[in-house]
Amino acid sequence: MSRTARPHRPMRPLWRCRACGAEWPCQPARLALLMEYRADRTALLVYLSTLMAEAGAQLSQLNGHALPENLTDRFLTWARAG
Ligand SMILES: [Zn+2]
């Protein structure tokens, strides 16, 4: 069984996608999450909030300064719409 279709998962602590290298959640990851949680948007937002907190802590530690300010857009705003 080939594994050419790698899942778009975050690589900690950089929070880049393991599959495509984009900032996670990349577009394919967002689509996959929306599919996975299509019946329960609230659960998706809770899950993303948890990941955003984790990413914020790890990224700010890496950067040696405050949180990246686009984290809310990156993790939550796209999931709220629709
Ligand atoms: Zn990706």
PDB file of the backbone (N, CA, C, O) and the ligand in Angstrom, with CONECT records:
HET     ZN  A 101       1
ATOM      1  N   MET A   1       0.846  -1.199   0.000  1.00  0.00           N
ATOM      2  CA  MET A   1       0.000   0.000   0.000  1.00  0.00           C
ATOM      3  C   MET A   1       0.880   1.246   0.000  1.00  0.00           C
ATOM      4  O   MET A   1       1.696   1.435   0.902  1.00  0.00           O
ATOM      5  N   SER A   2       0.718   2.069  -0.981  1.00  0.00           N
ATOM      6  CA  SER A   2       1.523   3.283  -1.036  1.00  0.00           C
ATOM      7  C   SER A   2       0.931   4.355  -0.126  1.00  0.00           C
ATOM      8  O   SER A   2      -0.265   4.360   0.168  1.00  0.00           O
ATOM      9  N   ARG A   3       1.782   5.241   0.300  1.00  0.00           N
ATOM     10  CA  ARG A   3       1.302   6.305   1.184  1.00  0.00           C
ATOM     11  C   ARG A   3       1.654   7.653   0.572  1.00  0.00           C
ATOM     12  O   ARG A   3       2.264   8.505   1.217  1.00  0.00           O
ATOM     13  N   THR A   4       1.270   7.825  -0.652  1.00  0.00           N
ATOM     14  CA  THR A   4       1.589   9.071  -1.332  1.00  0.00           C
ATOM     15  C   THR A   4       0.751  10.232  -0.811  1.00  0.00           C
ATOM     16  O   THR A   4       1.188  11.383  -0.839  1.00  0.00           O
ATOM     17  N   ALA A   5      -0.453   9.927  -0.336  1.00  0.00           N
ATOM     18  CA  ALA A   5      -1.321  10.982   0.177  1.00  0.00           C
ATOM     19  C   ALA A   5      -1.048  11.173   1.665  1.00  0.00           C
ATOM     20  O   ALA A   5      -1.718  10.574   2.507  1.00  0.00           O
ATOM     21  N   ARG A   6      -0.080  11.994   1.979  1.00  0.00           N
ATOM     22  CA  ARG A   6       0.240  12.243   3.375  1.00  0.00           C
ATOM     23  C   ARG A   6      -0.810  13.149   3.987  1.00  0.00           C
ATOM     24  O   ARG A   6      -1.274  14.093   3.348  1.00  0.00           O
ATOM     25  N   PRO A   7      -1.182  12.864   5.217  1.00  0.00           N
ATOM     26  CA  PRO A   7      -2.162  13.744   5.868  1.00  0.00           C
ATOM     27  C   PRO A   7      -1.555  15.105   6.160  1.00  0.00           C
ATOM     28  O   PRO A   7      -0.363  15.224   6.446  1.00  0.00           O
ATOM     29  N   HIS A   8      -2.383  16.114   6.084  1.00  0.00           N
ATOM     30  CA  HIS A   8      -1.925  17.479   6.356  1.00  0.00           C
ATOM     31  C   HIS A   8      -2.007  17.735   7.854  1.00  0.00           C
ATOM     32  O   HIS A   8      -2.983  18.292   8.357  1.00  0.00           O
ATOM     33  N   ARG A   9      -0.957  17.313   8.551  1.00  0.00           N
ATOM     34  CA  ARG A   9      -0.916  17.430   9.999  1.00  0.00           C
ATOM     35  C   ARG A   9       0.134  18.446  10.403  1.00  0.00           C
ATOM     36  O   ARG A   9       1.108  18.651   9.679  1.00  0.00           O
ATOM     37  N   PRO A  10      -0.052  19.090  11.561  1.00  0.00           N
ATOM     38  CA  PRO A  10       0.936  20.088  12.000  1.00  0.00           C
ATOM     39  C   PRO A  10       2.218  19.443  12.510  1.00  0.00           C
ATOM     40  O   PRO A  10       2.190  18.392  13.150  1.00  0.00           O
ATOM     41  N   MET A  11       3.329  20.085  12.218  1.00  0.00           N
ATOM     42  CA  MET A  11       4.627  19.670  12.708  1.00  0.00           C
ATOM     43  C   MET A  11       4.986  20.604  13.854  1.00  0.00           C
ATOM     44  O   MET A  11       5.254  21.788  13.647  1.00  0.00           O
ATOM     45  N   ARG A  12       4.988  20.058  15.066  1.00  0.00           N
ATOM     46  CA  ARG A  12       5.288  20.880  16.232  1.00  0.00           C
ATOM     47  C   ARG A  12       6.801  20.949  16.450  1.00  0.00           C
ATOM     48  O   ARG A  12       7.485  19.974  16.137  1.00  0.00           O
ATOM     49  N   PRO A  13       7.352  22.031  16.962  1.00  0.00           N
ATOM     50  CA  PRO A  13       6.649  23.236  17.405  1.00  0.00           C
ATOM     51  C   PRO A  13       6.573  24.325  16.337  1.00  0.00           C
ATOM     52  O   PRO A  13       6.258  25.475  16.645  1.00  0.00           O
ATOM     53  N   LEU A  14       6.860  23.968  15.078  1.00  0.00           N
ATOM     54  CA  LEU A  14       6.888  25.010  14.046  1.00  0.00           C
ATOM     55  C   LEU A  14       5.509  25.322  13.501  1.00  0.00           C
ATOM     56  O   LEU A  14       5.280  26.395  12.942  1.00  0.00           O
ATOM     57  N   TRP A  15       4.576  24.367  13.669  1.00  0.00           N
ATOM     58  CA  TRP A  15       3.218  24.534  13.157  1.00  0.00           C
ATOM     59  C   TRP A  15       3.204  24.784  11.664  1.00  0.00           C
ATOM     60  O   TRP A  15       2.477  25.632  11.148  1.00  0.00           O
ATOM     61  N   ARG A  16       4.053  23.999  10.986  1.00  0.00           N
ATOM     62  CA  ARG A  16       4.002  23.935   9.532  1.00  0.00           C
ATOM     63  C   ARG A  16       3.446  22.576   9.174  1.00  0.00           C
ATOM     64  O   ARG A  16       3.598  21.615   9.927  1.00  0.00           O
ATOM     65  N   CYS A  17       2.800  22.496   8.023  1.00  0.00           N
ATOM     66  CA  CYS A  17       2.191  21.247   7.600  1.00  0.00           C
ATOM     67  C   CYS A  17       3.261  20.232   7.208  1.00  0.00           C
ATOM     68  O   CYS A  17       4.213  20.556   6.498  1.00  0.00           O
ATOM     69  N   ARG A  18       3.088  18.993   7.686  1.00  0.00           N
ATOM     70  CA  ARG A  18       4.026  17.934   7.337  1.00  0.00           C
ATOM     71  C   ARG A  18       3.956  17.576   5.861  1.00  0.00           C
ATOM     72  O   ARG A  18       4.946  17.149   5.267  1.00  0.00           O
ATOM     73  N   ALA A  19       2.787  17.752   5.279  1.00  0.00           N
ATOM     74  CA  ALA A  19       2.596  17.321   3.891  1.00  0.00           C
ATOM     75  C   ALA A  19       3.019  18.398   2.895  1.00  0.00           C
ATOM     76  O   ALA A  19       3.724  18.101   1.931  1.00  0.00           O
ATOM     77  N   CYS A  20       2.601  19.643   3.115  1.00  0.00           N
ATOM     78  CA  CYS A  20       2.845  20.668   2.107  1.00  0.00           C
ATOM     79  C   CYS A  20       3.738  21.808   2.587  1.00  0.00           C
ATOM     80  O   CYS A  20       4.144  22.649   1.785  1.00  0.00           O
ATOM     81  N   GLY A  21       4.049  21.850   3.870  1.00  0.00           N
ATOM     82  CA  GLY A  21       4.983  22.850   4.363  1.00  0.00           C
ATOM     83  C   GLY A  21       4.393  24.224   4.626  1.00  0.00           C
ATOM     84  O   GLY A  21       5.093  25.126   5.085  1.00  0.00           O
ATOM     85  N   ALA A  22       3.107  24.388   4.336  1.00  0.00           N
ATOM     86  CA  ALA A  22       2.465  25.685   4.582  1.00  0.00           C
ATOM     87  C   ALA A  22       2.198  25.851   6.074  1.00  0.00           C
ATOM     88  O   ALA A  22       2.251  24.887   6.838  1.00  0.00           O
ATOM     89  N   GLU A  23       1.913  27.077   6.475  1.00  0.00           N
ATOM     90  CA  GLU A  23       1.523  27.297   7.864  1.00  0.00           C
ATOM     91  C   GLU A  23       0.251  26.507   8.133  1.00  0.00           C
ATOM     92  O   GLU A  23      -0.715  26.587   7.375  1.00  0.00           O
ATOM     93  N   TRP A  24       0.262  25.730   9.239  1.00  0.00           N
ATOM     94  CA  TRP A  24      -0.900  24.897   9.562  1.00  0.00           C
ATOM     95  C   TRP A  24      -1.927  25.715  10.346  1.00  0.00           C
ATOM     96  O   TRP A  24      -1.513  26.520  11.181  1.00  0.00           O
ATOM     97  N   PRO A  25      -3.229  25.565  10.136  1.00  0.00           N
ATOM     98  CA  PRO A  25      -3.853  24.658   9.165  1.00  0.00           C
ATOM     99  C   PRO A  25      -3.816  25.203   7.730  1.00  0.00           C
ATOM    100  O   PRO A  25      -4.348  26.276   7.445  1.00  0.00           O
ATOM    101  N   CYS A  26      -3.184  24.448   6.844  1.00  0.00           N
ATOM    102  CA  CYS A  26      -3.138  24.802   5.431  1.00  0.00           C
ATOM    103  C   CYS A  26      -4.534  24.566   4.818  1.00  0.00           C
ATOM    104  O   CYS A  26      -5.438  24.058   5.481  1.00  0.00           O
ATOM    105  N   GLN A  27      -4.679  24.934   3.581  1.00  0.00           N
ATOM    106  CA  GLN A  27      -5.997  24.816   2.954  1.00  0.00           C
ATOM    107  C   GLN A  27      -6.530  23.370   2.946  1.00  0.00           C
ATOM    108  O   GLN A  27      -7.691  23.152   3.291  1.00  0.00           O
ATOM    109  N   PRO A  28      -5.710  22.381   2.561  1.00  0.00           N
ATOM    110  CA  PRO A  28      -6.221  20.996   2.608  1.00  0.00           C
ATOM    111  C   PRO A  28      -6.585  20.556   4.020  1.00  0.00           C
ATOM    112  O   PRO A  28      -7.550  19.815   4.208  1.00  0.00           O
ATOM    113  N   ALA A  29      -5.826  21.003   5.014  1.00  0.00           N
ATOM    114  CA  ALA A  29      -6.142  20.653   6.397  1.00  0.00           C
ATOM    115  C   ALA A  29      -7.475  21.273   6.812  1.00  0.00           C
ATOM    116  O   ALA A  29      -8.282  20.636   7.488  1.00  0.00           O
ATOM    117  N   ARG A  30      -7.697  22.524   6.399  1.00  0.00           N
ATOM    118  CA  ARG A  30      -8.970  23.178   6.731  1.00  0.00           C
ATOM    119  C   ARG A  30     -10.139  22.431   6.123  1.00  0.00           C
ATOM    120  O   ARG A  30     -11.153  22.203   6.782  1.00  0.00           O
ATOM    121  N   LEU A  31      -9.996  22.053   4.867  1.00  0.00           N
ATOM    122  CA  LEU A  31     -11.075  21.323   4.201  1.00  0.00           C
ATOM    123  C   LEU A  31     -11.336  19.989   4.891  1.00  0.00           C
ATOM    124  O   LEU A  31     -12.485  19.590   5.081  1.00  0.00           O
ATOM    125  N   ALA A  32     -10.256  19.306   5.264  1.00  0.00           N
ATOM    126  CA  ALA A  32     -10.412  18.019   5.932  1.00  0.00           C
ATOM    127  C   ALA A  32     -11.113  18.185   7.274  1.00  0.00           C
ATOM    128  O   ALA A  32     -11.968  17.379   7.641  1.00  0.00           O
ATOM    129  N   LEU A  33     -10.745  19.239   8.006  1.00  0.00           N
ATOM    130  CA  LEU A  33     -11.368  19.485   9.303  1.00  0.00           C
ATOM    131  C   LEU A  33     -12.847  19.827   9.146  1.00  0.00           C
ATOM    132  O   LEU A  33     -13.688  19.367   9.918  1.00  0.00           O
ATOM    133  N   LEU A  34     -13.150  20.640   8.135  1.00  0.00           N
ATOM    134  CA  LEU A  34     -14.552  21.003   7.917  1.00  0.00           C
ATOM    135  C   LEU A  34     -15.379  19.764   7.575  1.00  0.00           C
ATOM    136  O   LEU A  34     -16.531  19.646   7.992  1.00  0.00           O
ATOM    137  N   MET A  35     -14.786  18.845   6.815  1.00  0.00           N
ATOM    138  CA  MET A  35     -15.481  17.599   6.503  1.00  0.00           C
ATOM    139  C   MET A  35     -15.670  16.748   7.758  1.00  0.00           C
ATOM    140  O   MET A  35     -16.749  16.224   8.035  1.00  0.00           O
ATOM    141  N   GLU A  36     -14.574  16.636   8.500  1.00  0.00           N
ATOM    142  CA  GLU A  36     -14.592  15.771   9.681  1.00  0.00           C
ATOM    143  C   GLU A  36     -15.609  16.270  10.707  1.00  0.00           C
ATOM    144  O   GLU A  36     -16.281  15.475  11.363  1.00  0.00           O
ATOM    145  N   TYR A  37     -15.715  17.591  10.837  1.00  0.00           N
ATOM    146  CA  TYR A  37     -16.589  18.166  11.865  1.00  0.00           C
ATOM    147  C   TYR A  37     -17.842  18.779  11.262  1.00  0.00           C
ATOM    148  O   TYR A  37     -18.445  19.664  11.869  1.00  0.00           O
ATOM    149  N   ARG A  38     -18.247  18.325  10.074  1.00  0.00           N
ATOM    150  CA  ARG A  38     -19.356  18.989   9.401  1.00  0.00           C
ATOM    151  C   ARG A  38     -20.646  18.939  10.206  1.00  0.00           C
ATOM    152  O   ARG A  38     -21.510  19.803  10.052  1.00  0.00           O
ATOM    153  N   ALA A  39     -20.781  17.929  11.066  1.00  0.00           N
ATOM    154  CA  ALA A  39     -22.001  17.810  11.858  1.00  0.00           C
ATOM    155  C   ALA A  39     -21.914  18.568  13.179  1.00  0.00           C
ATOM    156  O   ALA A  39     -22.909  18.688  13.894  1.00  0.00           O
ATOM    157  N   ASP A  40     -20.746  19.071  13.499  1.00  0.00           N
ATOM    158  CA  ASP A  40     -20.578  19.697  14.811  1.00  0.00           C
ATOM    159  C   ASP A  40     -19.535  20.810  14.749  1.00  0.00           C
ATOM    160  O   ASP A  40     -18.376  20.624  15.119  1.00  0.00           O
ATOM    161  N   ARG A  41     -19.983  21.974  14.268  1.00  0.00           N
ATOM    162  CA  ARG A  41     -19.068  23.101  14.109  1.00  0.00           C
ATOM    163  C   ARG A  41     -18.538  23.583  15.458  1.00  0.00           C
ATOM    164  O   ARG A  41     -17.409  24.064  15.549  1.00  0.00           O
ATOM    165  N   THR A  42     -19.358  23.452  16.508  1.00  0.00           N
ATOM    166  CA  THR A  42     -18.908  23.891  17.829  1.00  0.00           C
ATOM    167  C   THR A  42     -17.717  23.074  18.297  1.00  0.00           C
ATOM    168  O   THR A  42     -16.760  23.615  18.850  1.00  0.00           O
ATOM    169  N   ALA A  43     -17.782  21.766  18.072  1.00  0.00           N
ATOM    170  CA  ALA A  43     -16.661  20.897  18.460  1.00  0.00           C
ATOM    171  C   ALA A  43     -15.407  21.271  17.687  1.00  0.00           C
ATOM    172  O   ALA A  43     -14.305  21.234  18.235  1.00  0.00           O
ATOM    173  N   LEU A  44     -15.565  21.629  16.425  1.00  0.00           N
ATOM    174  CA  LEU A  44     -14.415  22.045  15.619  1.00  0.00           C
ATOM    175  C   LEU A  44     -13.779  23.299  16.209  1.00  0.00           C
ATOM    176  O   LEU A  44     -12.556  23.392  16.315  1.00  0.00           O
ATOM    177  N   LEU A  45     -14.615  24.261  16.591  1.00  0.00           N
ATOM    178  CA  LEU A  45     -14.082  25.509  17.136  1.00  0.00           C
ATOM    179  C   LEU A  45     -13.387  25.281  18.478  1.00  0.00           C
ATOM    180  O   LEU A  45     -12.373  25.913  18.776  1.00  0.00           O
ATOM    181  N   VAL A  46     -13.935  24.385  19.276  1.00  0.00           N
ATOM    182  CA  VAL A  46     -13.289  24.045  20.551  1.00  0.00           C
ATOM    183  C   VAL A  46     -11.930  23.405  20.292  1.00  0.00           C
ATOM    184  O   VAL A  46     -10.931  23.736  20.930  1.00  0.00           O
ATOM    185  N   TYR A  47     -11.926  22.480  19.339  1.00  0.00           N
ATOM    186  CA  TYR A  47     -10.680  21.787  18.990  1.00  0.00           C
ATOM    187  C   TYR A  47      -9.636  22.784  18.478  1.00  0.00           C
ATOM    188  O   TYR A  47      -8.474  22.742  18.880  1.00  0.00           O
ATOM    189  N   LEU A  48     -10.065  23.674  17.591  1.00  0.00           N
ATOM    190  CA  LEU A  48      -9.132  24.653  17.025  1.00  0.00           C
ATOM    191  C   LEU A  48      -8.638  25.638  18.075  1.00  0.00           C
ATOM    192  O   LEU A  48      -7.491  26.082  18.028  1.00  0.00           O
ATOM    193  N   SER A  49      -9.508  25.978  19.023  1.00  0.00           N
ATOM    194  CA  SER A  49      -9.087  26.879  20.097  1.00  0.00           C
ATOM    195  C   SER A  49      -7.981  26.246  20.927  1.00  0.00           C
ATOM    196  O   SER A  49      -7.023  26.910  21.323  1.00  0.00           O
ATOM    197  N   THR A  50      -8.128  24.945  21.184  1.00  0.00           N
ATOM    198  CA  THR A  50      -7.109  24.216  21.935  1.00  0.00           C
ATOM    199  C   THR A  50      -5.784  24.220  21.182  1.00  0.00           C
ATOM    200  O   THR A  50      -4.725  24.467  21.758  1.00  0.00           O
ATOM    201  N   LEU A  51      -5.866  23.942  19.880  1.00  0.00           N
ATOM    202  CA  LEU A  51      -4.639  23.923  19.071  1.00  0.00           C
ATOM    203  C   LEU A  51      -4.028  25.308  18.972  1.00  0.00           C
ATOM    204  O   LEU A  51      -2.806  25.454  18.969  1.00  0.00           O
ATOM    205  N   MET A  52      -4.876  26.328  18.890  1.00  0.00           N
ATOM    206  CA  MET A  52      -4.369  27.698  18.780  1.00  0.00           C
ATOM    207  C   MET A  52      -3.598  28.068  20.047  1.00  0.00           C
ATOM    208  O   MET A  52      -2.556  28.720  19.976  1.00  0.00           O
ATOM    209  N   ALA A  53      -4.111  27.652  21.201  1.00  0.00           N
ATOM    210  CA  ALA A  53      -3.417  27.931  22.458  1.00  0.00           C
ATOM    211  C   ALA A  53      -2.065  27.232  22.485  1.00  0.00           C
ATOM    212  O   ALA A  53      -1.058  27.805  22.903  1.00  0.00           O
ATOM    213  N   GLU A  54      -2.063  25.989  22.031  1.00  0.00           N
ATOM    214  CA  GLU A  54      -0.811  25.228  22.001  1.00  0.00           C
ATOM    215  C   GLU A  54       0.182  25.858  21.015  1.00  0.00           C
ATOM    216  O   GLU A  54       1.359  26.035  21.330  1.00  0.00           O
ATOM    217  N   ALA A  55      -0.304  26.184  19.843  1.00  0.00           N
ATOM    218  CA  ALA A  55       0.560  26.795  18.827  1.00  0.00           C
ATOM    219  C   ALA A  55       1.073  28.141  19.316  1.00  0.00           C
ATOM    220  O   ALA A  55       2.243  28.469  19.119  1.00  0.00           O
ATOM    221  N   GLY A  56       0.216  28.913  19.946  1.00  0.00           N
ATOM    222  CA  GLY A  56       0.621  30.229  20.434  1.00  0.00           C
ATOM    223  C   GLY A  56       1.745  30.120  21.442  1.00  0.00           C
ATOM    224  O   GLY A  56       2.711  30.883  21.399  1.00  0.00           O
ATOM    225  N   ALA A  57       1.613  29.165  22.352  1.00  0.00           N
ATOM    226  CA  ALA A  57       2.635  28.978  23.375  1.00  0.00           C
ATOM    227  C   ALA A  57       3.954  28.552  22.733  1.00  0.00           C
ATOM    228  O   ALA A  57       5.018  29.066  23.077  1.00  0.00           O
ATOM    229  N   GLN A  58       3.872  27.612  21.803  1.00  0.00           N
ATOM    230  CA  GLN A  58       5.104  27.095  21.202  1.00  0.00           C
ATOM    231  C   GLN A  58       5.752  28.107  20.271  1.00  0.00           C
ATOM    232  O   GLN A  58       6.974  28.260  20.263  1.00  0.00           O
ATOM    233  N   LEU A  59       4.934  28.794  19.491  1.00  0.00           N
ATOM    234  CA  LEU A  59       5.491  29.758  18.541  1.00  0.00           C
ATOM    235  C   LEU A  59       6.084  30.963  19.253  1.00  0.00           C
ATOM    236  O   LEU A  59       7.128  31.475  18.850  1.00  0.00           O
ATOM    237  N   SER A  60       5.420  31.416  20.312  1.00  0.00           N
ATOM    238  CA  SER A  60       5.957  32.585  21.013  1.00  0.00           C
ATOM    239  C   SER A  60       7.272  32.222  21.702  1.00  0.00           C
ATOM    240  O   SER A  60       8.169  33.055  21.833  1.00  0.00           O
ATOM    241  N   GLN A  61       7.372  30.966  22.140  1.00  0.00           N
ATOM    242  CA  GLN A  61       8.626  30.524  22.737  1.00  0.00           C
ATOM    243  C   GLN A  61       9.747  30.488  21.686  1.00  0.00           C
ATOM    244  O   GLN A  61      10.878  30.895  21.949  1.00  0.00           O
ATOM    245  N   LEU A  62       9.407  29.999  20.510  1.00  0.00           N
ATOM    246  CA  LEU A  62      10.379  29.956  19.420  1.00  0.00           C
ATOM    247  C   LEU A  62      10.816  31.353  19.029  1.00  0.00           C
ATOM    248  O   LEU A  62      11.999  31.621  18.819  1.00  0.00           O
ATOM    249  N   ASN A  63       9.828  32.240  18.937  1.00  0.00           N
ATOM    250  CA  ASN A  63      10.122  33.593  18.468  1.00  0.00           C
ATOM    251  C   ASN A  63      10.796  34.446  19.528  1.00  0.00           C
ATOM    252  O   ASN A  63      11.422  35.461  19.225  1.00  0.00           O
ATOM    253  N   GLY A  64      10.659  34.019  20.773  1.00  0.00           N
ATOM    254  CA  GLY A  64      11.227  34.801  21.849  1.00  0.00           C
ATOM    255  C   GLY A  64      10.478  36.085  22.120  1.00  0.00           C
ATOM    256  O   GLY A  64      11.001  36.980  22.784  1.00  0.00           O
ATOM    257  N   HIS A  65       9.256  36.190  21.613  1.00  0.00           N
ATOM    258  CA  HIS A  65       8.447  37.368  21.930  1.00  0.00           C
ATOM    259  C   HIS A  65       6.968  37.011  21.898  1.00  0.00           C
ATOM    260  O   HIS A  65       6.604  35.837  21.966  1.00  0.00           O
ATOM    261  N   ALA A  66       6.153  37.986  21.798  1.00  0.00           N
ATOM    262  CA  ALA A  66       4.714  37.781  21.958  1.00  0.00           C
ATOM    263  C   ALA A  66       4.121  36.914  20.844  1.00  0.00           C
ATOM    264  O   ALA A  66       4.789  36.574  19.868  1.00  0.00           O
ATOM    265  N   LEU A  67       2.864  36.574  21.024  1.00  0.00           N
ATOM    266  CA  LEU A  67       2.144  35.740  20.074  1.00  0.00           C
ATOM    267  C   LEU A  67       2.112  36.367  18.690  1.00  0.00           C
ATOM    268  O   LEU A  67       1.995  37.586  18.563  1.00  0.00           O
ATOM    269  N   PRO A  68       2.213  35.546  17.654  1.00  0.00           N
ATOM    270  CA  PRO A  68       1.920  36.046  16.312  1.00  0.00           C
ATOM    271  C   PRO A  68       0.478  36.577  16.302  1.00  0.00           C
ATOM    272  O   PRO A  68      -0.429  35.931  16.826  1.00  0.00           O
ATOM    273  N   GLU A  69       0.283  37.724  15.718  1.00  0.00           N
ATOM    274  CA  GLU A  69      -1.032  38.342  15.884  1.00  0.00           C
ATOM    275  C   GLU A  69      -2.092  37.800  14.940  1.00  0.00           C
ATOM    276  O   GLU A  69      -3.272  38.118  15.091  1.00  0.00           O
ATOM    277  N   ASN A  70      -1.698  36.997  13.980  1.00  0.00           N
ATOM    278  CA  ASN A  70      -2.691  36.480  13.048  1.00  0.00           C
ATOM    279  C   ASN A  70      -3.237  35.113  13.452  1.00  0.00           C
ATOM    280  O   ASN A  70      -3.902  34.452  12.654  1.00  0.00           O
ATOM    281  N   LEU A  71      -2.966  34.686  14.673  1.00  0.00           N
ATOM    282  CA  LEU A  71      -3.364  33.328  15.048  1.00  0.00           C
ATOM    283  C   LEU A  71      -4.873  33.117  15.022  1.00  0.00           C
ATOM    284  O   LEU A  71      -5.345  32.046  14.642  1.00  0.00           O
ATOM    285  N   THR A  72      -5.623  34.123  15.420  1.00  0.00           N
ATOM    286  CA  THR A  72      -7.073  33.957  15.420  1.00  0.00           C
ATOM    287  C   THR A  72      -7.596  33.754  14.006  1.00  0.00           C
ATOM    288  O   THR A  72      -8.431  32.883  13.761  1.00  0.00           O
ATOM    289  N   ASP A  73      -7.096  34.570  13.072  1.00  0.00           N
ATOM    290  CA  ASP A  73      -7.489  34.376  11.673  1.00  0.00           C
ATOM    291  C   ASP A  73      -7.077  32.997  11.181  1.00  0.00           C
ATOM    292  O   ASP A  73      -7.833  32.289  10.517  1.00  0.00           O
ATOM    293  N   ARG A  74      -5.870  32.654  11.529  1.00  0.00           N
ATOM    294  CA  ARG A  74      -5.291  31.406  11.035  1.00  0.00           C
ATOM    295  C   ARG A  74      -6.032  30.177  11.569  1.00  0.00           C
ATOM    296  O   ARG A  74      -6.221  29.206  10.837  1.00  0.00           O
ATOM    297  N   PHE A  75      -6.447  30.211  12.824  1.00  0.00           N
ATOM    298  CA  PHE A  75      -7.025  29.020  13.445  1.00  0.00           C
ATOM    299  C   PHE A  75      -8.545  29.055  13.524  1.00  0.00           C
ATOM    300  O   PHE A  75      -9.182  28.003  13.484  1.00  0.00           O
ATOM    301  N   LEU A  76      -9.139  30.234  13.634  1.00  0.00           N
ATOM    302  CA  LEU A  76     -10.560  30.256  13.968  1.00  0.00           C
ATOM    303  C   LEU A  76     -11.465  30.940  12.959  1.00  0.00           C
ATOM    304  O   LEU A  76     -12.561  30.449  12.686  1.00  0.00           O
ATOM    305  N   THR A  77     -11.030  32.067  12.397  1.00  0.00           N
ATOM    306  CA  THR A  77     -11.954  32.878  11.620  1.00  0.00           C
ATOM    307  C   THR A  77     -12.554  32.100  10.448  1.00  0.00           C
ATOM    308  O   THR A  77     -13.752  32.196  10.179  1.00  0.00           O
ATOM    309  N   TRP A  78     -11.716  31.331   9.755  1.00  0.00           N
ATOM    310  CA  TRP A  78     -12.206  30.585   8.589  1.00  0.00           C
ATOM    311  C   TRP A  78     -13.224  29.520   8.989  1.00  0.00           C
ATOM    312  O   TRP A  78     -14.091  29.159   8.194  1.00  0.00           O
ATOM    313  N   ALA A  79     -13.122  29.018  10.217  1.00  0.00           N
ATOM    314  CA  ALA A  79     -14.023  27.947  10.649  1.00  0.00           C
ATOM    315  C   ALA A  79     -15.362  28.486  11.141  1.00  0.00           C
ATOM    316  O   ALA A  79     -16.352  27.757  11.207  1.00  0.00           O
ATOM    317  N   ARG A  80     -15.380  29.780  11.487  1.00  0.00           N
ATOM    318  CA  ARG A  80     -16.633  30.363  11.971  1.00  0.00           C
ATOM    319  C   ARG A  80     -17.602  30.628  10.832  1.00  0.00           C
ATOM    320  O   ARG A  80     -18.814  30.493  10.999  1.00  0.00           O
ATOM    321  N   ALA A  81     -17.075  31.003   9.681  1.00  0.00           N
ATOM    322  CA  ALA A  81     -17.934  31.368   8.551  1.00  0.00           C
ATOM    323  C   ALA A  81     -18.672  30.148   8.011  1.00  0.00           C
ATOM    324  O   ALA A  81     -18.220  29.015   8.178  1.00  0.00           O
ATOM    325  N   GLY A  82     -19.776  30.380   7.383  1.00  0.00           N
ATOM    326  CA  GLY A  82     -20.522  29.297   6.756  1.00  0.00           C
ATOM    327  C   GLY A  82     -21.252  28.476   7.773  1.00  0.00           C
ATOM    328  O   GLY A  82     -21.935  27.516   7.417  1.00  0.00           O
TER     329      GLY A  82
HETATM  330 ZN    ZN A 101      -0.781  20.899   4.112  1.00  0.00          ZN2+
END
